[in-house]
């Protein structure tokens, strides 16, 4: 299946915020959530700034929020359009973030230095469609961490999704009915791959406009990701489910020891 993530995020850069009821509130909530989550697991750096790499920053949903909580944040993404949007949003919010364009698969070359925490939230890692790409990315996450550093990844609950191969998400109706957001998933006949078609439907000046952006994912099982992290050298691999963490996706954490 073709890697379509770059076109997908470049095409969504100007409208990605419309997926959220209120994107700026989401930035605040995610910053507060991950600040509390990280500090509960990374006590070594409690007294000073934590140097964090958001390796799939998009337009800044996590990076901008964490920059408001005494983190030194470097934020990268494969999409240069998304990074440029994130820079503009950082200026609006008055936060300082080091931005760059980088790919999971070449993170070791694209991003200098090492970090206390490497973060990839909101199902970015399943854009890696085969085991080789996933292994390379996991090794690069490992290389970007200092000793005792913490890796944090969130993905969809594919263990649950694969039981019935979900075909769509429920439409979310916002702006008093003037904006509808949903996804349609087209599954490959064989294997655990699918295409997400992201629909943003809006009433603008009395006319309805539809934007559709599509990208490929691998339905990545928790055991598969855990195995690749272990092979890359990570230890203390733990899964934090939504019922425990309060986040909307399963989160895996792992340590570089």
Beta strands, then each sheet from edge to edge (+ up, - down):
strand 1: 50-54
strand 2: 71-77
strand 3: 98-101
strand 4: 115-120
strand 5: 145-155
strand 6: 172-174
strand 7: 179-187
strand 8: 193-204
strand 9: 207-218
strand 10: 235-240
strand 11: 250-255
sheet 1: 3+ 2+ 1+ 4+ 5+ 11- 10+
sheet 2: 6+ 7- 8+ 9-
end
